[in-house]
Amino acid sequence: MSEMTVSEARARLADVVDLARVEHDPVFLTRRGRRVAAVIDVDQLNDLIESAEDLADLRAVNAARAEMESTGKGPIPWDQVKADLGLL
């Protein structure tokens, strides 16, 4: 894991991109000693986005199951869903 100032990264942009892309090592950019951004490999970013979406889906499923348990209502049958949407 690398860290450098925004000014240094600006001067060495190609090196920063190569470090993130080839080494798969995120480069944290700092301003006044605080991390303000990061440069990471695009494949790693896509993996993170996909994982975040999967986690959001799992949380939605758990919330739906908790709601069904708390209300005592079960799942809506597929035929009823189709009928409600006018798909029959």
N, C-alpha and C positions, 0 to 999 in steps of 0.2 A: 504494500500500500504506500503510494507516494503522496507527497504534499508539497505544494509550491504556491507562491503568491500569484495573483492574477496577472500582475505585470510580468513576472518571469514566464508564466505560461504563454502570454501573448508573444513574447520574444522567441519562445521555443515551441510554437504550436505544433509543428510537424513531429517533434520529439514526444510531446504530450500525447498526441493521437496515436503514434506508434506504440508507446508504452501501454496505453489502454487497450489497443487493438491486438498487438502481437503478444504481449506479456499477460494479457487478461488481468491487468493490475489497475484498479481504479486510481485515478489521479485526483486528489482533492485540491481544490483551488481555495486559497485563503485571501482574505482582505482584513487588514489590521489584526492579524492573528486568529481570526475566526473563519471556519470553513463556510464558504458561501455557495459552492457548486462542486460538481464532480464530472469528470470525463470518464466514461466507461465504454467498453466494447458494445457494439450494437446488438450482438447476439446475447450478451448477458442482460442487456436492457430488455430485449424481447422476452427472455426467460423470466425476468422479474415481473414484467407486465402480465404475462400469462399466469404466473403463480398468484399474483394479486387478484386477478379475475377469478381464478379457481377458488381462492379463499373467500372472496365476496359471494360466490355461488354457494359455497358450503354454509356460510353464515346465513344466507337467505333461506336455505333448506332447513337449517336448525330453527330459525325464527318461525317458519311456516309450521313445522312440526310442533313447536312449543305452543303456537296459537291454536292448533287443532286440539292439543291436549287440554289447554286451559278452557276452551269453549265447549269441549265435548263433541265437537263436530268432526266427522271423518273427512277423508278426501272426497272431492266431487267426482262422480263417475264420468269417464270420458264421453259416453254417449250424451250425458246431460250438458257437458261443456260444448260439444258440437251443436246440440240443439239450441242452446242459449246464444251461440254465435251465428245461427242460421246456416250451418254447414250440412244439415241433414236433408 
